[in-house]
Amino acid sequence: MTLEEQLVRDEGERLEAYQDSLGWWTIGVGHLIDPRKGCAAPMPESCTPEQSRAWLAEDVAKAKAALAAALPWTADLDEVRNEALVMISFILGAEGMVKDIPFTLAMIHEGKYERAARALGLSTLAKEDGPRIQRIAQQIRTGVRV
């Protein structure tokens, strides 16, 4: 399963604008469109599947760039573990990751994947989005997509 397929599974894909769990206007696969967050107006009410996937590709590229800027060492990770961090950045943002899961990140940086996965599985993030975070933790633990 590709990174994009995992994000569609976890985020869902909605072709009509909706408010996410934090009240921000979103569309497609978790694509933020809320003017209160600095997104350009006018805010679309709907989109095509093709536009949704184009936004997803842009959002993945932005997430990867932000992750690389905030945590340059992630470029040395294998593809699966790097993608696991990209998936977390879709939830927290790269800066939020540094603030909210520093121990997990430190353990990944040291190659202590079992400890990192355990820490992530016990995090506040896991309490909020359990099954998704457990899948990501498994990818960190094993280096295999789930």
Secondary structure, 3 states (H helix, E strand, C coil): CCHHHHHHHHHCCEEEEEECCCCCEEEECCEECCHHHCCCCCCCCECCHHHHHHHHHHHHHHHHHHHHHHCHHHHHCCHHHHHHHHHHHHHHCHHHHHHHCHHHHHHHHCCCHHHHHHHHHCCHHHHHCHHHHHHHHHHHHHCCCC
